[in-house]
Amino acid sequence: MTDRARAAGLTVKVLPSTRELIDGVARLADIRDLTPADLLGRRELQTRVEDAVGYLRNRRVLVTGAGGSIGSELCRQIARYDPAELILLDRDESALHGAQLSIYGRALLDGNDLVLADIRDREVMKDVFATRQPQVVFHAAALKHLPLLEQFPVEGVRTNVLATCELLRLARDTGVERFVNISTDKAADPASVLGYTKRLSERVTAFFGADTGRPYLSVRFGNVLGSRGSVLDVFQAQIAAGGPVTVTHPEVTRFFMTTAEAVELVLQAGAIGGPGEVLVLDMGDPVRIADVARRLAEMAGPDIEVEFTGLRRGEKLDEVLFGAGELDHRPRHPLIAHVPVPPLAPRALDVFALDGDSRVLVATLAELCIAATRQVRDARPTGEEVGDAHPAGSRR
């Protein structure tokens, strides 16, 4: 439709939904221009998060990485469900300012709801858990840029693995009722430092889930629209600079979801996940990145070109949501699969030599993940045991 409209010299606008028009809640100002997200060709998921968030009411809730895209949206949505206390923790003061402003409409930075701290500082985190006594923790703090972690794997291990392990230990020792670790699709059959570290964070979370018998779990999903440094943000910046728009490979595909969709499902996953599980969100169909880049370039004008730069180290042509041997089993929610992962005891992390050769460190990361894949394959149940489970990728 947009191609035909452009050929005819017409401008395409997006109207509010039919329901909003019928209910009379739409305004003239709600008519808007196309955004890059509109070009992904995906329909937003409709969920009923209100039915599943009773575990947040009258609870002290801590969100790490509260200034990030997922963390701040978690805070905005959690604030609607009457927590006794909502604690925003981040090491970025400007990000905390923005998160507080988006929740309350003001950001004086003098309230008791903000904690300026680095999750890698064990003593500070120990004090936070001891004094604030959170009952529910959403752990969204992480290093997430794949190419950067390929260059600095030690930083990835310190933040995504060791700091996560310490937070889980503190959660256990202070009686945290529920711990939700935010993971990524790159943890499924990982091929990068980012993927390795997030896979290990899933496994360590599984250990503490089994150790406590409490719902300490991970939630795995793909790319989020509008997150800082996302591919669509990069495309827009490149177009604003006059191009070219760069894509790694003509056939590369990725999963996408809006921030609001992802967080709604994360909150629901937090309600239904069992100790140690990984809950995998249905992201819909993968999107070919080159198609989005071309369409954006065409919308911007005839002078914007698309260039292919080649896959970077650690990147996959296609991401997957389920690793080898993992089943797409959805017993409680049509959009959320439950996947068991082999637990990893904290003592297993003692093998990391953080002051040695980074190549040895990456090899150690890979071996721990490969060993886990073997365990999953060996433990995979038969069709009769899993009932309505499907091989990964067989159902959308």
SVG drawing of the C-alpha trace seen along z (x, -y; Angstrom):
<svg xmlns="http://www.w3.org/2000/svg" viewBox="-18 -18 65 59">
<polyline fill="none" stroke="black" stroke-width="0.4" points="0.0,0.0 2.8,-2.5 4.5,-1.7 1.4,-2.4 0.7,-5.6 4.2,-6.9 4.1,-6.1 0.9,-8.2 2.4,-11.1 0.3,-10.5 1.3,-10.7 0.4,-7.8 -0.9,-8.5 -1.8,-6.0 -5.2,-6.3 -6.2,-5.2 -7.7,-1.7 -11.4,-1.1 -12.1,-0.4 -10.6,-3.7 -12.7,-5.5 -15.9,-3.7 -15.2,-4.4 -14.6,-8.0 -11.2,-8.1 -9.3,-9.0 -8.4,-12.6 -7.3,-14.4 -3.9,-14.6 -3.7,-10.8 -3.4,-10.7 0.4,-10.3 3.0,-9.6 4.5,-6.2 7.2,-5.1 9.9,-2.5 8.0,-0.1 5.0,-0.3 7.2,1.1 8.0,4.4 4.7,5.9 3.8,7.3 0.6,7.0 0.9,6.1 0.0,8.8 -3.0,8.3 -2.7,9.5 -4.5,9.1 -1.8,8.3 -4.2,7.1 -5.3,10.7 -1.9,11.9 -0.1,9.2 -1.6,9.8 2.0,10.7 3.0,7.1 0.3,5.5 1.5,4.4 5.0,5.7 8.3,4.0 9.6,4.3 13.2,3.7 14.0,3.1 17.7,3.2 18.7,1.4 15.6,-0.8 16.9,-3.5 17.1,-1.3 14.4,-0.6 13.0,2.6 13.8,1.5 12.0,-1.9 9.0,-0.3 8.8,2.3 8.8,-0.5 6.0,-2.4 3.8,0.7 4.5,2.0 3.6,-1.5 0.0,-0.9 -0.5,2.2 -0.1,0.7 3.3,2.0 4.0,1.1 7.3,-0.4 8.9,-0.6 12.7,-0.9 14.5,-2.0 18.2,-1.0 20.7,-2.1 24.2,-3.3 23.2,-6.0 21.9,-9.1 20.4,-10.7 18.6,-7.4 17.2,-7.4 16.0,-11.0 14.3,-10.0 12.6,-7.0 11.3,-8.9 10.0,-11.6 8.2,-9.1 6.5,-7.5 5.5,-10.4 5.5,-13.4 8.3,-15.0 11.9,-14.1 13.2,-15.9 15.7,-13.1 15.3,-13.5 12.9,-10.6 13.5,-7.3 12.5,-5.4 15.9,-5.9 19.1,-4.0 22.2,-5.1 24.5,-2.1 26.4,0.4 25.2,4.0 28.9,5.1 29.5,3.5 28.9,6.3 29.0,4.3 26.6,1.7 24.2,4.4 24.4,6.2 23.3,2.9 20.5,2.3 19.0,5.8 19.5,5.5 17.9,2.0 15.3,2.0 14.2,5.7 12.7,6.2 10.1,9.0 10.1,9.1 13.1,8.4 13.2,7.7 16.8,7.9 17.1,5.9 20.6,4.5 23.0,6.0 25.6,5.3 23.8,6.1 25.8,4.8 27.1,7.9 30.0,6.5 31.3,4.6 31.3,7.7 33.3,9.5 36.0,7.0 35.6,6.9 34.4,10.3 35.7,9.8 33.2,7.0 30.4,9.2 31.3,11.9 31.5,9.5 28.1,7.9 26.0,10.5 27.2,13.6 29.0,12.8 27.0,9.8 23.8,11.6 24.9,14.6 25.6,12.3 22.2,10.6 20.6,14.1 22.6,15.0 21.5,11.8 17.9,12.4 18.0,15.9 19.7,14.8 17.2,12.0 14.1,13.9 13.1,12.4 9.9,14.1 10.2,13.8 13.2,13.1 12.8,12.4 16.0,12.4 15.7,10.7 17.4,12.8 17.7,12.7 17.2,14.9 20.9,14.8 21.1,17.2 19.5,20.0 22.3,21.9 24.7,19.0 27.5,18.1 28.7,14.8 30.0,13.6 26.6,11.9 24.8,15.1 27.2,17.2 26.9,14.8 23.1,14.6 22.9,18.4 24.9,18.8 22.8,16.2 19.8,18.4 21.6,21.4 22.7,19.7 19.1,18.4 17.9,22.0 20.3,23.1 18.9,20.6 15.4,21.5 16.0,25.1 17.9,24.2 15.1,22.0 12.1,23.7 10.9,20.1 10.0,18.7 13.4,17.5 13.2,17.6 14.4,16.1 12.4,14.6 13.8,14.8 12.9,12.7 14.4,10.9 14.9,7.4 12.8,4.6 11.6,1.7 12.8,-1.7 15.5,-0.3 18.7,-2.4 21.0,-1.4 18.4,0.7 18.8,1.3 15.9,-0.9 17.5,-3.8 20.7,-3.2 18.8,-3.3 17.1,-6.5 20.4,-8.2 22.1,-7.0 19.2,-8.4 19.3,-11.7 23.0,-11.9 22.3,-11.3 23.1,-7.6 24.0,-5.0 21.9,-2.6 24.1,0.3 22.9,3.9 25.2,6.8 23.8,9.4 21.0,9.5 19.3,12.5 19.7,11.6 16.5,11.9 15.6,10.8 12.6,11.1 11.0,7.8 8.5,6.8 7.4,3.4 8.7,2.5 5.2,2.4 4.4,5.9 7.5,7.4 7.0,6.0 3.4,7.0 4.4,10.6 7.4,10.4 5.0,9.4 2.7,12.3 5.6,14.7 6.6,13.6 3.3,14.8 3.3,18.3 6.9,19.3 8.2,22.0 11.5,22.2 14.4,22.2 12.4,22.1 13.1,20.0 10.0,18.6 10.2,17.8 7.9,15.1 6.2,15.6 7.8,12.9 5.8,13.6 7.6,14.2 11.2,13.0 11.7,9.9 14.2,9.6 16.3,6.6 17.3,5.7 13.6,5.3 13.1,2.8 16.2,0.9 15.2,0.6 11.7,-0.6 13.0,-3.2 15.6,-4.4 12.9,-4.6 10.6,-6.6 13.5,-9.0 14.2,-9.7 16.0,-8.4 19.5,-9.4 19.7,-7.0 21.5,-3.8 21.6,-0.4 25.0,1.2 25.9,4.6 28.9,4.8 29.1,8.5 28.2,10.4 30.2,9.4 32.0,11.8 29.5,13.7 26.5,12.7 24.0,15.2 22.2,15.0 19.0,16.0 18.3,15.9 16.3,18.6 14.2,18.5 14.7,22.2 18.0,23.9 18.8,27.5 16.6,29.9 14.3,27.3 10.6,27.7 7.9,25.1 5.7,26.1 2.9,23.6 0.9,25.2 -0.4,21.9 -0.3,19.1 -0.7,19.1 2.2,16.7 4.6,18.0 6.6,21.3 8.1,23.0 11.7,24.3 13.7,26.1 17.4,25.4 20.3,27.2 21.2,25.4 24.8,24.2 26.1,23.9 28.0,20.7 31.2,22.6 31.4,23.5 32.1,19.9 35.4,20.1 36.9,21.3 36.9,17.8 40.3,16.2 39.3,12.6 42.9,11.3 44.2,13.8 44.0,14.3 40.5,13.2 40.5,16.0 40.8,18.6 37.9,16.9 35.7,17.0 36.6,20.7 35.6,21.4 32.3,19.6 31.6,21.6 32.4,24.9 30.0,24.3 27.3,23.6 28.1,26.6 28.0,28.8 24.5,27.5 23.3,28.2 24.4,31.8 22.5,32.1 19.3,30.7 19.6,33.1 20.2,36.1 17.3,35.1 14.8,34.3 11.5,36.2 9.5,38.3 6.4,37.0 4.1,38.8 5.7,37.1 5.3,33.6 1.7,33.8 1.1,30.6 4.7,29.6 6.1,29.0 9.6,29.1 11.1,25.6 10.1,23.6 7.3,25.9 4.6,23.6 4.0,19.8"/>
</svg>
